[in-house]
Amino acid sequence: MKKKKWELPEGMLDGYPDVLEIKDVRKILDIGERAVYKLLQSGELKSIKVAGKYRIPKLYLAEYILRGYTW
């Protein structure tokens, strides 16, 4: 039996830069700013910090979404 491969919906992250800002994540996940910061601070959504600001590579957001978290 072939294992099912999970994928993001077609085009979900198209039109966004490879490294996202908070505002991008808010729009993609349709959640508020506080919710995004909570995800980042808890480590549920991985990120990197550049000049003290969170930056989220698309890959990290895709991993988060595919783990099945919903809001």
All heavy atoms as TSV, in Angstrom:
chain	resi	resn	atom	element	x	y	z
A	1	MET	N	N	0.842	-1.184	0.000
A	1	MET	CA	C	0.000	0.000	0.000
A	1	MET	C	C	0.885	1.244	0.000
A	1	MET	O	O	1.813	1.344	0.788
A	1	MET	CB	C	-0.915	-0.018	1.230
A	1	MET	CG	C	-1.885	1.092	1.273
A	1	MET	SD	S	-3.021	0.825	2.671
A	1	MET	CE	C	-4.314	1.856	2.154
A	2	LYS	N	N	0.586	2.175	-0.851
A	2	LYS	CA	C	1.376	3.394	-0.974
A	2	LYS	C	C	0.990	4.392	0.109
A	2	LYS	O	O	-0.191	4.619	0.373
A	2	LYS	CB	C	1.151	3.999	-2.357
A	2	LYS	CG	C	2.128	5.068	-2.722
A	2	LYS	CD	C	1.932	5.489	-4.165
A	2	LYS	CE	C	2.982	6.506	-4.548
A	2	LYS	NZ	N	2.829	6.946	-5.919
A	3	LYS	N	N	1.994	4.979	0.741
A	3	LYS	CA	C	1.762	5.978	1.787
A	3	LYS	C	C	1.305	7.295	1.155
A	3	LYS	O	O	1.862	7.732	0.155
A	3	LYS	CB	C	3.058	6.186	2.572
A	3	LYS	CG	C	2.895	6.980	3.825
A	3	LYS	CD	C	4.204	7.020	4.591
A	3	LYS	CE	C	4.027	7.739	5.896
A	3	LYS	NZ	N	5.265	7.791	6.655
A	4	LYS	N	N	0.270	7.903	1.733
A	4	LYS	CA	C	-0.253	9.163	1.205
A	4	LYS	C	C	0.717	10.313	1.503
A	4	LYS	O	O	1.218	10.443	2.610
A	4	LYS	CB	C	-1.616	9.478	1.819
A	4	LYS	CG	C	-2.235	10.718	1.235
A	4	LYS	CD	C	-3.644	10.914	1.678
A	4	LYS	CE	C	-4.188	12.162	1.025
A	4	LYS	NZ	N	-5.578	12.368	1.258
A	5	LYS	N	N	0.974	11.123	0.501
A	5	LYS	CA	C	1.846	12.279	0.653
A	5	LYS	C	C	0.984	13.514	0.913
A	5	LYS	O	O	0.061	13.804	0.145
A	5	LYS	CB	C	2.670	12.476	-0.616
A	5	LYS	CG	C	3.631	13.635	-0.532
A	5	LYS	CD	C	4.404	13.785	-1.813
A	5	LYS	CE	C	5.281	15.003	-1.749
A	5	LYS	NZ	N	5.924	15.279	-3.025
A	6	TRP	N	N	1.264	14.200	1.988
A	6	TRP	CA	C	0.507	15.410	2.321
A	6	TRP	C	C	1.129	16.602	1.632
A	6	TRP	O	O	2.334	16.770	1.623
A	6	TRP	CB	C	0.498	15.623	3.833
A	6	TRP	CG	C	-0.241	14.542	4.530
A	6	TRP	CD1	C	0.288	13.444	5.128
A	6	TRP	CD2	C	-1.654	14.424	4.673
A	6	TRP	NE1	N	-0.700	12.648	5.635
A	6	TRP	CE2	C	-1.910	13.233	5.370
A	6	TRP	CE3	C	-2.735	15.205	4.267
A	6	TRP	CZ2	C	-3.191	12.813	5.676
A	6	TRP	CZ3	C	-4.007	14.780	4.582
A	6	TRP	CH2	C	-4.232	13.596	5.281
A	7	GLU	N	N	0.276	17.434	1.050
A	7	GLU	CA	C	0.741	18.621	0.339
A	7	GLU	C	C	-0.139	19.808	0.683
A	7	GLU	O	O	-1.312	19.646	1.009
A	7	GLU	CB	C	0.698	18.384	-1.171
A	7	GLU	CG	C	1.634	17.309	-1.638
A	7	GLU	CD	C	1.538	17.055	-3.136
A	7	GLU	OE1	O	0.689	17.690	-3.805
A	7	GLU	OE2	O	2.301	16.242	-3.628
A	8	LEU	N	N	0.435	20.986	0.548
A	8	LEU	CA	C	-0.342	22.208	0.717
A	8	LEU	C	C	-1.290	22.374	-0.460
A	8	LEU	O	O	-1.010	21.898	-1.562
A	8	LEU	CB	C	0.585	23.426	0.767
A	8	LEU	CG	C	1.477	23.562	1.987
A	8	LEU	CD1	C	2.389	24.766	1.818
A	8	LEU	CD2	C	0.666	23.695	3.245
A	9	PRO	N	N	-2.408	23.056	-0.251
A	9	PRO	CA	C	-3.297	23.340	-1.381
A	9	PRO	C	C	-2.547	24.096	-2.480
A	9	PRO	O	O	-1.705	24.957	-2.192
A	9	PRO	CB	C	-4.382	24.224	-0.765
A	9	PRO	CG	C	-4.381	23.877	0.688
A	9	PRO	CD	C	-2.943	23.549	1.015
A	10	GLU	N	N	-2.839	23.750	-3.693
A	10	GLU	CA	C	-2.199	24.366	-4.862
A	10	GLU	C	C	-2.238	25.893	-4.770
A	10	GLU	O	O	-3.290	26.489	-4.569
A	10	GLU	CB	C	-2.930	23.914	-6.132
A	10	GLU	CG	C	-2.373	24.488	-7.402
A	10	GLU	CD	C	-1.274	23.641	-7.992
A	10	GLU	OE1	O	-1.204	22.448	-7.668
A	10	GLU	OE2	O	-0.492	24.187	-8.773
A	11	GLY	N	N	-1.084	26.527	-4.891
A	11	GLY	CA	C	-0.999	27.978	-4.937
A	11	GLY	C	C	-1.159	28.701	-3.615
A	11	GLY	O	O	-1.181	29.928	-3.593
A	12	MET	N	N	-1.257	27.976	-2.509
A	12	MET	CA	C	-1.512	28.605	-1.210
A	12	MET	C	C	-0.479	29.674	-0.848
A	12	MET	O	O	-0.823	30.695	-0.279
A	12	MET	CB	C	-1.562	27.546	-0.115
A	12	MET	CG	C	-1.854	28.101	1.253
A	12	MET	SD	S	-1.972	26.758	2.439
A	12	MET	CE	C	-2.667	27.642	3.819
A	13	LEU	N	N	0.777	29.424	-1.174
A	13	LEU	CA	C	1.833	30.371	-0.811
A	13	LEU	C	C	2.387	31.135	-2.012
A	13	LEU	O	O	3.361	31.880	-1.875
A	13	LEU	CB	C	2.967	29.633	-0.073
A	13	LEU	CG	C	2.555	28.939	1.222
A	13	LEU	CD1	C	3.743	28.201	1.833
A	13	LEU	CD2	C	1.967	29.916	2.219
A	14	ASP	N	N	1.758	30.961	-3.162
A	14	ASP	CA	C	2.193	31.701	-4.355
A	14	ASP	C	C	2.006	33.200	-4.135
A	14	ASP	O	O	1.048	33.633	-3.499
A	14	ASP	CB	C	1.393	31.279	-5.583
A	14	ASP	CG	C	1.736	29.874	-6.058
A	14	ASP	OD1	O	2.674	29.269	-5.510
A	14	ASP	OD2	O	1.041	29.386	-6.969
A	15	GLY	N	N	2.926	33.972	-4.667
A	15	GLY	CA	C	2.819	35.423	-4.574
A	15	GLY	C	C	3.436	35.992	-3.311
A	15	GLY	O	O	3.474	37.207	-3.134
A	16	TYR	N	N	3.910	35.119	-2.431
A	16	TYR	CA	C	4.580	35.575	-1.204
A	16	TYR	C	C	6.078	35.372	-1.357
A	16	TYR	O	O	6.515	34.458	-2.066
A	16	TYR	CB	C	4.085	34.781	0.012
A	16	TYR	CG	C	2.671	35.096	0.404
A	16	TYR	CD1	C	1.614	34.297	-0.008
A	16	TYR	CD2	C	2.385	36.212	1.187
A	16	TYR	CE1	C	0.313	34.588	0.347
A	16	TYR	CE2	C	1.074	36.510	1.541
A	16	TYR	CZ	C	0.047	35.695	1.123
A	16	TYR	OH	O	-1.244	35.993	1.473
A	17	PRO	N	N	6.882	36.202	-0.681
A	17	PRO	CA	C	8.333	36.017	-0.754
A	17	PRO	C	C	8.732	34.701	-0.071
A	17	PRO	O	O	7.959	34.113	0.691
A	17	PRO	CB	C	8.884	37.227	0.010
A	17	PRO	CG	C	7.764	37.684	0.877
A	17	PRO	CD	C	6.496	37.318	0.174
A	18	ASP	N	N	9.951	34.242	-0.331
A	18	ASP	CA	C	10.439	32.991	0.260
A	18	ASP	C	C	10.578	33.077	1.770
A	18	ASP	O	O	10.499	32.074	2.463
A	18	ASP	CB	C	11.779	32.591	-0.351
A	18	ASP	CG	C	11.631	32.152	-1.804
A	18	ASP	OD1	O	10.528	31.716	-2.188
A	18	ASP	OD2	O	12.623	32.242	-2.551
A	19	VAL	N	N	10.804	34.280	2.276
A	19	VAL	CA	C	10.890	34.507	3.719
A	19	VAL	C	C	9.783	35.485	4.093
A	19	VAL	O	O	9.729	36.608	3.589
A	19	VAL	CB	C	12.277	35.060	4.130
A	19	VAL	CG1	C	12.334	35.293	5.621
A	19	VAL	CG2	C	13.384	34.090	3.700
A	20	LEU	N	N	8.903	35.023	4.959
A	20	LEU	CA	C	7.694	35.776	5.297
A	20	LEU	C	C	7.866	36.655	6.526
A	20	LEU	O	O	8.673	36.360	7.405
A	20	LEU	CB	C	6.550	34.789	5.554
A	20	LEU	CG	C	6.276	33.781	4.440
A	20	LEU	CD1	C	5.375	32.678	4.943
A	20	LEU	CD2	C	5.678	34.472	3.241
A	21	GLU	N	N	7.059	37.698	6.588
A	21	GLU	CA	C	6.975	38.559	7.760
A	21	GLU	C	C	5.693	38.205	8.511
A	21	GLU	O	O	4.853	37.453	8.021
A	21	GLU	CB	C	6.937	40.030	7.328
A	21	GLU	CG	C	8.204	40.471	6.622
A	21	GLU	CD	C	8.157	41.929	6.200
A	21	GLU	OE1	O	7.261	42.681	6.664
A	21	GLU	OE2	O	9.012	42.322	5.399
A	22	ILE	N	N	5.535	38.774	9.702
A	22	ILE	CA	C	4.363	38.529	10.539
A	22	ILE	C	C	3.072	38.800	9.750
A	22	ILE	O	O	2.142	38.003	9.774
A	22	ILE	CB	C	4.392	39.400	11.817
A	22	ILE	CG1	C	5.624	39.095	12.660
A	22	ILE	CG2	C	3.103	39.249	12.619
A	22	ILE	CD1	C	5.656	37.731	13.284
A	23	LYS	N	N	3.041	39.924	9.034
A	23	LYS	CA	C	1.830	40.301	8.296
A	23	LYS	C	C	1.455	39.253	7.262
A	23	LYS	O	O	0.271	39.000	7.018
A	23	LYS	CB	C	1.987	41.675	7.648
A	23	LYS	CG	C	3.054	41.718	6.569
A	23	LYS	CD	C	3.216	43.081	5.946
A	23	LYS	CE	C	4.321	43.016	4.898
A	23	LYS	NZ	N	4.439	44.204	4.137
A	24	ASP	N	N	2.457	38.621	6.645
A	24	ASP	CA	C	2.188	37.583	5.655
A	24	ASP	C	C	1.573	36.352	6.319
A	24	ASP	O	O	0.597	35.785	5.818
A	24	ASP	CB	C	3.472	37.178	4.930
A	24	ASP	CG	C	4.146	38.329	4.208
A	24	ASP	OD1	O	3.426	39.135	3.574
A	24	ASP	OD2	O	5.379	38.431	4.279
A	25	VAL	N	N	2.150	35.945	7.444
A	25	VAL	CA	C	1.650	34.767	8.165
A	25	VAL	C	C	0.217	35.011	8.632
A	25	VAL	O	O	-0.635	34.132	8.531
A	25	VAL	CB	C	2.579	34.409	9.348
A	25	VAL	CG1	C	2.003	33.260	10.162
A	25	VAL	CG2	C	3.973	34.059	8.843
A	26	ARG	N	N	-0.054	36.214	9.129
A	26	ARG	CA	C	-1.421	36.566	9.552
A	26	ARG	C	C	-2.410	36.365	8.412
A	26	ARG	O	O	-3.477	35.794	8.589
A	26	ARG	CB	C	-1.486	38.028	9.991
A	26	ARG	CG	C	-0.810	38.331	11.290
A	26	ARG	CD	C	-0.979	39.785	11.665
A	26	ARG	NE	N	-2.406	40.071	11.794
A	26	ARG	CZ	C	-2.961	41.250	11.582
A	26	ARG	NH1	N	-2.219	42.278	11.235
A	26	ARG	NH2	N	-4.249	41.429	11.733
A	27	LYS	N	N	-2.043	36.855	7.254
A	27	LYS	CA	C	-2.940	36.775	6.101
A	27	LYS	C	C	-3.130	35.329	5.640
A	27	LYS	O	O	-4.254	34.901	5.376
A	27	LYS	CB	C	-2.381	37.627	4.958
A	27	LYS	CG	C	-3.311	37.749	3.788
A	27	LYS	CD	C	-2.783	38.744	2.785
A	27	LYS	CE	C	-3.759	38.877	1.622
A	27	LYS	NZ	N	-3.293	39.820	0.619
A	28	ILE	N	N	-2.050	34.577	5.562
A	28	ILE	CA	C	-2.119	33.193	5.090
A	28	ILE	C	C	-2.946	32.328	6.040
A	28	ILE	O	O	-3.793	31.546	5.604
A	28	ILE	CB	C	-0.701	32.608	4.924
A	28	ILE	CG1	C	0.027	33.332	3.780
A	28	ILE	CG2	C	-0.755	31.094	4.662
A	28	ILE	CD1	C	1.527	33.112	3.764
A	29	LEU	N	N	-2.701	32.472	7.345
A	29	LEU	CA	C	-3.403	31.639	8.325
A	29	LEU	C	C	-4.736	32.233	8.765
A	29	LEU	O	O	-5.507	31.574	9.459
A	29	LEU	CB	C	-2.517	31.416	9.557
A	29	LEU	CG	C	-1.225	30.640	9.333
A	29	LEU	CD1	C	-0.465	30.497	10.642
A	29	LEU	CD2	C	-1.499	29.279	8.712
A	30	ASP	N	N	-4.979	33.485	8.399
A	30	ASP	CA	C	-6.201	34.191	8.780
A	30	ASP	C	C	-6.369	34.224	10.301
A	30	ASP	O	O	-7.400	33.841	10.853
A	30	ASP	CB	C	-7.427	33.569	8.116
A	30	ASP	CG	C	-8.670	34.451	8.229
A	30	ASP	OD1	O	-8.509	35.683	8.351
A	30	ASP	OD2	O	-9.788	33.911	8.216
A	31	ILE	N	N	-5.293	34.661	10.961
A	31	ILE	CA	C	-5.295	34.803	12.417
A	31	ILE	C	C	-4.745	36.180	12.782
A	31	ILE	O	O	-4.165	36.856	11.941
A	31	ILE	CB	C	-4.477	33.691	13.129
A	31	ILE	CG1	C	-3.006	33.723	12.689
A	31	ILE	CG2	C	-5.100	32.324	12.855
A	31	ILE	CD1	C	-2.116	32.733	13.418
A	32	GLY	N	N	-4.903	36.560	14.020
A	32	GLY	CA	C	-4.432	37.861	14.480
A	32	GLY	C	C	-2.945	37.877	14.795
A	32	GLY	O	O	-2.287	36.842	14.889
A	33	GLU	N	N	-2.445	39.072	14.965
A	33	GLU	CA	C	-1.024	39.269	15.246
A	33	GLU	C	C	-0.605	38.579	16.546
A	33	GLU	O	O	0.450	37.947	16.601
A	33	GLU	CB	C	-0.716	40.773	15.320
A	33	GLU	CG	C	0.746	41.084	15.460
A	33	GLU	CD	C	1.030	42.568	15.352
A	33	GLU	OE1	O	0.482	43.227	14.446
A	33	GLU	OE2	O	1.794	43.062	16.193
A	34	ARG	N	N	-1.431	38.694	17.578
A	34	ARG	CA	C	-1.098	38.060	18.859
A	34	ARG	C	C	-0.990	36.545	18.723
A	34	ARG	O	O	-0.120	35.920	19.319
A	34	ARG	CB	C	-2.135	38.410	19.916
A	34	ARG	CG	C	-2.085	39.883	20.297
A	34	ARG	CD	C	-3.129	40.195	21.315
A	34	ARG	NE	N	-2.536	39.953	22.633
A	34	ARG	CZ	C	-3.183	40.064	23.765
A	34	ARG	NH1	N	-4.453	40.398	23.788
A	34	ARG	NH2	N	-2.573	39.850	24.900
A	35	ALA	N	N	-1.860	35.964	17.917
A	35	ALA	CA	C	-1.828	34.513	17.698
A	35	ALA	C	C	-0.538	34.101	16.989
A	35	ALA	O	O	0.059	33.071	17.320
A	35	ALA	CB	C	-3.042	34.067	16.903
A	36	VAL	N	N	-0.097	34.898	16.031
A	36	VAL	CA	C	1.154	34.599	15.329
A	36	VAL	C	C	2.316	34.656	16.309
A	36	VAL	O	O	3.150	33.741	16.354
A	36	VAL	CB	C	1.399	35.566	14.150
A	36	VAL	CG1	C	2.770	35.302	13.524
A	36	VAL	CG2	C	0.309	35.449	13.102
A	37	TYR	N	N	2.373	35.708	17.129
A	37	TYR	CA	C	3.460	35.818	18.100
A	37	TYR	C	C	3.438	34.661	19.097
A	37	TYR	O	O	4.486	34.148	19.485
A	37	TYR	CB	C	3.416	37.159	18.835
A	37	TYR	CG	C	4.040	38.275	18.035
A	37	TYR	CD1	C	3.262	39.263	17.448
A	37	TYR	CD2	C	5.415	38.340	17.860
A	37	TYR	CE1	C	3.826	40.285	16.694
A	37	TYR	CE2	C	6.002	39.348	17.105
A	37	TYR	CZ	C	5.199	40.320	16.546
A	37	TYR	OH	O	5.777	41.320	15.796
A	38	LYS	N	N	2.254	34.225	19.482
A	38	LYS	CA	C	2.136	33.083	20.402
A	38	LYS	C	C	2.733	31.822	19.767
A	38	LYS	O	O	3.463	31.077	20.420
A	38	LYS	CB	C	0.666	32.860	20.759
A	38	LYS	CG	C	0.440	31.765	21.760
A	38	LYS	CD	C	-1.034	31.652	22.114
A	38	LYS	CE	C	-1.261	30.465	23.036
A	38	LYS	NZ	N	-2.666	30.277	23.365
A	39	LEU	N	N	2.420	31.585	18.494
A	39	LEU	CA	C	2.980	30.434	17.786
A	39	LEU	C	C	4.499	30.508	17.705
A	39	LEU	O	O	5.190	29.508	17.883
A	39	LEU	CB	C	2.404	30.345	16.371
A	39	LEU	CG	C	0.932	29.990	16.250
A	39	LEU	CD1	C	0.476	30.155	14.800
A	39	LEU	CD2	C	0.682	28.579	16.733
A	40	LEU	N	N	5.006	31.697	17.427
A	40	LEU	CA	C	6.451	31.879	17.296
A	40	LEU	C	C	7.151	31.715	18.642
A	40	LEU	O	O	8.180	31.033	18.735
A	40	LEU	CB	C	6.750	33.251	16.701
A	40	LEU	CG	C	6.290	33.442	15.257
A	40	LEU	CD1	C	6.364	34.910	14.867
A	40	LEU	CD2	C	7.106	32.587	14.311
A	41	GLN	N	N	6.619	32.327	19.668
A	41	GLN	CA	C	7.251	32.278	20.985
A	41	GLN	C	C	7.199	30.887	21.599
A	41	GLN	O	O	8.088	30.503	22.339
A	41	GLN	CB	C	6.632	33.327	21.899
A	41	GLN	CG	C	6.979	34.731	21.452
A	41	GLN	CD	C	6.179	35.824	22.135
A	41	GLN	OE1	O	5.192	35.563	22.811
A	41	GLN	NE2	N	6.601	37.065	21.932
A	42	SER	N	N	6.158	30.124	21.282
A	42	SER	CA	C	6.038	28.762	21.817
A	42	SER	C	C	6.894	27.768	21.037
A	42	SER	O	O	7.128	26.655	21.500
A	42	SER	CB	C	4.578	28.303	21.772
A	42	SER	OG	O	4.178	28.059	20.434
A	43	GLY	N	N	7.333	28.168	19.854
A	43	GLY	CA	C	8.116	27.274	19.019
A	43	GLY	C	C	7.273	26.381	18.117
A	43	GLY	O	O	7.814	25.577	17.364
A	44	GLU	N	N	5.945	26.507	18.198
A	44	GLU	CA	C	5.079	25.709	17.320
A	44	GLU	C	C	5.333	26.055	15.855
A	44	GLU	O	O	5.260	25.188	14.995
A	44	GLU	CB	C	3.611	25.953	17.645
A	44	GLU	CG	C	3.169	25.357	18.950
A	44	GLU	CD	C	1.697	25.617	19.201
A	44	GLU	OE1	O	0.874	25.098	18.421
A	44	GLU	OE2	O	1.387	26.327	20.162
A	45	LEU	N	N	5.610	27.320	15.603
A	45	LEU	CA	C	5.974	27.778	14.272
A	45	LEU	C	C	7.420	28.239	14.357
A	45	LEU	O	O	7.733	29.193	15.081
A	45	LEU	CB	C	5.061	28.933	13.824
A	45	LEU	CG	C	5.395	29.608	12.501
A	45	LEU	CD1	C	5.427	28.608	11.352
A	45	LEU	CD2	C	4.392	30.717	12.215
A	46	LYS	N	N	8.296	27.536	13.638
A	46	LYS	CA	C	9.714	27.887	13.674
A	46	LYS	C	C	9.958	29.195	12.921
A	46	LYS	O	O	9.196	29.555	12.020
A	46	LYS	CB	C	10.560	26.780	13.053
A	46	LYS	CG	C	10.558	25.494	13.844
A	46	LYS	CD	C	11.560	24.510	13.313
A	46	LYS	CE	C	11.078	23.865	12.045
A	46	LYS	NZ	N	11.995	22.836	11.527
A	47	SER	N	N	11.019	29.871	13.311
A	47	SER	CA	C	11.361	31.139	12.669
A	47	SER	C	C	12.846	31.407	12.846
A	47	SER	O	O	13.547	30.674	13.548
A	47	SER	CB	C	10.557	32.281	13.289
A	47	SER	OG	O	10.938	32.458	14.644
A	48	ILE	N	N	13.286	32.468	12.215
A	48	ILE	CA	C	14.622	32.994	12.447
A	48	ILE	C	C	14.447	34.465	12.807
A	48	ILE	O	O	13.422	35.062	12.492
A	48	ILE	CB	C	15.541	32.832	11.210
A	48	ILE	CG1	C	14.912	33.482	9.977
A	48	ILE	CG2	C	15.837	31.375	10.947
A	48	ILE	CD1	C	15.792	33.473	8.755
A	49	LYS	N	N	15.423	35.016	13.496
A	49	LYS	CA	C	15.362	36.440	13.816
A	49	LYS	C	C	16.456	37.164	13.041
A	49	LYS	O	O	17.607	36.743	13.039
A	49	LYS	CB	C	15.530	36.674	15.314
A	49	LYS	CG	C	14.231	36.548	16.067
A	49	LYS	CD	C	14.339	37.197	17.423
A	49	LYS	CE	C	12.956	37.329	18.030
A	49	LYS	NZ	N	13.023	37.998	19.312
A	50	VAL	N	N	16.044	38.243	12.407
A	50	VAL	CA	C	16.962	39.085	11.654
A	50	VAL	C	C	16.776	40.494	12.175
A	50	VAL	O	O	15.668	41.035	12.123
A	50	VAL	CB	C	16.672	39.027	10.135
A	50	VAL	CG1	C	17.590	39.966	9.377
A	50	VAL	CG2	C	16.786	37.605	9.622
A	51	ALA	N	N	17.850	41.059	12.712
A	51	ALA	CA	C	17.796	42.407	13.282
A	51	ALA	C	C	16.675	42.519	14.314
A	51	ALA	O	O	15.962	43.515	14.362
A	51	ALA	CB	C	17.657	43.459	12.191
A	52	GLY	N	N	16.482	41.457	15.096
A	52	GLY	CA	C	15.487	41.470	16.162
A	52	GLY	C	C	14.051	41.251	15.714
A	52	GLY	O	O	13.132	41.316	16.514
A	53	LYS	N	N	13.851	40.972	14.427
A	53	LYS	CA	C	12.499	40.757	13.910
A	53	LYS	C	C	12.346	39.314	13.438
A	53	LYS	O	O	13.267	38.733	12.883
A	53	LYS	CB	C	12.210	41.704	12.744
A	53	LYS	CG	C	12.192	43.153	13.156
A	53	LYS	CD	C	11.832	44.036	12.001
A	53	LYS	CE	C	11.832	45.488	12.468
A	53	LYS	NZ	N	11.371	46.384	11.432
A	54	TYR	N	N	11.148	38.763	13.687
A	54	TYR	CA	C	10.875	37.411	13.238
A	54	TYR	C	C	10.769	37.358	11.721
A	54	TYR	O	O	10.132	38.206	11.103
A	54	TYR	CB	C	9.537	36.911	13.809
A	54	TYR	CG	C	9.574	36.557	15.267
A	54	TYR	CD1	C	9.001	37.397	16.208
A	54	TYR	CD2	C	10.159	35.376	15.702
A	54	TYR	CE1	C	9.001	37.076	17.555
A	54	TYR	CE2	C	10.173	35.038	17.048
A	54	TYR	CZ	C	9.593	35.889	17.970
A	54	TYR	OH	O	9.604	35.564	19.296
A	55	ARG	N	N	11.379	36.336	11.148
A	55	ARG	CA	C	11.246	36.038	9.732
A	55	ARG	C	C	10.939	34.550	9.641
A	55	ARG	O	O	11.556	33.730	10.319
A	55	ARG	CB	C	12.520	36.366	8.945
A	55	ARG	CG	C	12.848	37.853	8.949
A	55	ARG	CD	C	11.800	38.637	8.161
A	55	ARG	NE	N	12.100	40.043	8.116
A	55	ARG	CZ	C	11.435	40.969	8.793
A	55	ARG	NH1	N	10.449	40.634	9.590
A	55	ARG	NH2	N	11.750	42.235	8.688
A	56	ILE	N	N	9.979	34.195	8.810
A	56	ILE	CA	C	9.509	32.830	8.722
A	56	ILE	C	C	9.683	32.326	7.291
A	56	ILE	O	O	8.943	32.740	6.389
A	56	ILE	CB	C	8.015	32.726	9.140
A	56	ILE	CG1	C	7.802	33.295	10.548
A	56	ILE	CG2	C	7.545	31.286	9.102
A	56	ILE	CD1	C	7.411	34.733	10.598
A	57	PRO	N	N	10.652	31.447	7.071
A	57	PRO	CA	C	10.776	30.865	5.737
A	57	PRO	C	C	9.500	30.107	5.370
A	57	PRO	O	O	8.866	29.493	6.232
A	57	PRO	CB	C	11.963	29.903	5.879
A	57	PRO	CG	C	12.773	30.485	7.011
A	57	PRO	CD	C	11.738	31.033	7.964
A	58	LYS	N	N	9.125	30.151	4.102
A	58	LYS	CA	C	7.921	29.445	3.647
A	58	LYS	C	C	7.946	27.978	4.070
A	58	LYS	O	O	6.921	27.419	4.423
A	58	LYS	CB	C	7.811	29.506	2.121
A	58	LYS	CG	C	7.181	30.742	1.573
A	58	LYS	CD	C	7.024	30.553	0.067
A	58	LYS	CE	C	6.454	31.748	-0.613
A	58	LYS	NZ	N	6.354	31.578	-2.066
A	59	LEU	N	N	9.117	27.375	4.035
A	59	LEU	CA	C	9.249	25.972	4.414
A	59	LEU	C	C	8.760	25.746	5.841
A	59	LEU	O	O	8.056	24.777	6.117
A	59	LEU	CB	C	10.706	25.524	4.273
A	59	LEU	CG	C	11.014	24.113	4.752
A	59	LEU	CD1	C	10.262	23.089	3.910
A	59	LEU	CD2	C	12.499	23.858	4.702
A	60	TYR	N	N	9.115	26.641	6.765
A	60	TYR	CA	C	8.689	26.500	8.158
A	60	TYR	C	C	7.172	26.628	8.286
A	60	TYR	O	O	6.549	25.906	9.049
A	60	TYR	CB	C	9.356	27.549	9.045
A	60	TYR	CG	C	10.842	27.386	9.228
A	60	TYR	CD1	C	11.560	28.343	9.937
A	60	TYR	CD2	C	11.553	26.312	8.722
A	60	TYR	CE1	C	12.927	28.218	10.134
A	60	TYR	CE2	C	12.919	26.189	8.902
A	60	TYR	CZ	C	13.601	27.143	9.613
A	60	TYR	OH	O	14.952	27.023	9.815
A	61	LEU	N	N	6.587	27.552	7.538
A	61	LEU	CA	C	5.135	27.711	7.581
A	61	LEU	C	C	4.449	26.479	6.992
A	61	LEU	O	O	3.463	25.985	7.548
A	61	LEU	CB	C	4.694	28.978	6.849
A	61	LEU	CG	C	3.190	29.245	6.894
A	61	LEU	CD1	C	2.712	29.425	8.334
A	61	LEU	CD2	C	2.832	30.458	6.066
A	62	ALA	N	N	4.983	25.958	5.904
A	62	ALA	CA	C	4.410	24.756	5.294
A	62	ALA	C	C	4.466	23.585	6.272
A	62	ALA	O	O	3.490	22.845	6.417
A	62	ALA	CB	C	5.155	24.411	4.005
A	63	GLU	N	N	5.579	23.425	6.975
A	63	GLU	CA	C	5.700	22.356	7.973
A	63	GLU	C	C	4.648	22.514	9.060
A	63	GLU	O	O	4.016	21.537	9.472
A	63	GLU	CB	C	7.087	22.372	8.609
A	63	GLU	CG	C	8.193	21.898	7.689
A	63	GLU	CD	C	9.573	22.087	8.292
A	63	GLU	OE1	O	9.709	22.773	9.337
A	63	GLU	OE2	O	10.538	21.560	7.710
A	64	TYR	N	N	4.450	23.726	9.517
A	64	TYR	CA	C	3.451	23.992	10.548
A	64	TYR	C	C	2.046	23.613	10.061
A	64	TYR	O	O	1.305	22.919	10.751
A	64	TYR	CB	C	3.487	25.483	10.948
A	64	TYR	CG	C	2.324	25.882	11.813
A	64	TYR	CD1	C	2.310	25.574	13.159
A	64	TYR	CD2	C	1.222	26.537	11.274
A	64	TYR	CE1	C	1.219	25.915	13.948
A	64	TYR	CE2	C	0.143	26.879	12.033
A	64	TYR	CZ	C	0.143	26.570	13.390
A	64	TYR	OH	O	-0.939	26.888	14.169
A	65	ILE	N	N	1.703	24.054	8.878
A	65	ILE	CA	C	0.376	23.786	8.325
A	65	ILE	C	C	0.170	22.273	8.148
A	65	ILE	O	O	-0.888	21.746	8.511
A	65	ILE	CB	C	0.184	24.524	6.979
A	65	ILE	CG1	C	0.150	26.038	7.210
A	65	ILE	CG2	C	-1.088	24.048	6.278
A	65	ILE	CD1	C	0.262	26.863	5.947
A	66	LEU	N	N	1.174	21.590	7.654
A	66	LEU	CA	C	1.037	20.160	7.391
A	66	LEU	C	C	1.011	19.305	8.656
A	66	LEU	O	O	0.575	18.167	8.607
A	66	LEU	CB	C	2.138	19.702	6.439
A	66	LEU	CG	C	2.027	20.253	5.014
A	66	LEU	CD1	C	3.232	19.867	4.183
A	66	LEU	CD2	C	0.735	19.792	4.367
A	67	ARG	N	N	1.442	19.866	9.766
A	67	ARG	CA	C	1.327	19.129	11.036
A	67	ARG	C	C	-0.126	19.066	11.500
A	67	ARG	O	O	-0.453	18.334	12.403
A	67	ARG	CB	C	2.181	19.799	12.130
A	67	ARG	CG	C	3.641	19.409	12.047
A	67	ARG	CD	C	4.377	19.711	13.345
A	67	ARG	NE	N	4.161	21.043	13.856
A	67	ARG	CZ	C	4.938	22.101	13.625
A	67	ARG	NH1	N	6.002	21.984	12.872
A	67	ARG	NH2	N	4.659	23.269	14.157
A	68	GLY	N	N	-0.989	19.874	10.884
A	68	GLY	CA	C	-2.417	19.774	11.165
A	68	GLY	C	C	-2.953	20.753	12.174
A	68	GLY	O	O	-4.079	20.593	12.645
A	69	TYR	N	N	-2.186	21.779	12.529
A	69	TYR	CA	C	-2.708	22.782	13.453
A	69	TYR	C	C	-3.778	23.592	12.744
A	69	TYR	O	O	-3.639	23.934	11.582
A	69	TYR	CB	C	-1.596	23.727	13.925
A	69	TYR	CG	C	-0.590	23.054	14.820
A	69	TYR	CD1	C	0.628	22.636	14.309
A	69	TYR	CD2	C	-0.881	22.818	16.149
A	69	TYR	CE1	C	1.551	22.005	15.131
A	69	TYR	CE2	C	0.042	22.198	16.980
A	69	TYR	CZ	C	1.250	21.791	16.454
A	69	TYR	OH	O	2.161	21.169	17.258
A	70	THR	N	N	-4.852	23.895	13.461
A	70	THR	CA	C	-5.918	24.728	12.899
A	70	THR	C	C	-6.311	25.788	13.908
A	70	THR	O	O	-6.167	25.597	15.104
A	70	THR	CB	C	-7.163	23.895	12.531
A	70	THR	OG1	O	-7.615	23.242	13.702
A	70	THR	CG2	C	-6.861	22.904	11.447
A	71	TRP	N	N	-6.820	26.896	13.398
A	71	TRP	CA	C	-7.270	28.002	14.260
A	71	TRP	C	C	-8.685	28.338	13.921
A	71	TRP	O	O	-9.107	28.353	12.851
A	71	TRP	CB	C	-6.393	29.235	14.063
A	71	TRP	CG	C	-5.061	29.022	14.626
A	71	TRP	CD1	C	-3.980	28.490	14.009
A	71	TRP	CD2	C	-4.644	29.279	15.953
A	71	TRP	NE1	N	-2.935	28.418	14.852
A	71	TRP	CE2	C	-3.307	28.902	16.055
A	71	TRP	CE3	C	-5.282	29.802	17.063
A	71	TRP	CZ2	C	-2.592	29.023	17.241
A	71	TRP	CZ3	C	-4.562	29.914	18.231
A	71	TRP	CH2	C	-3.238	29.525	18.322
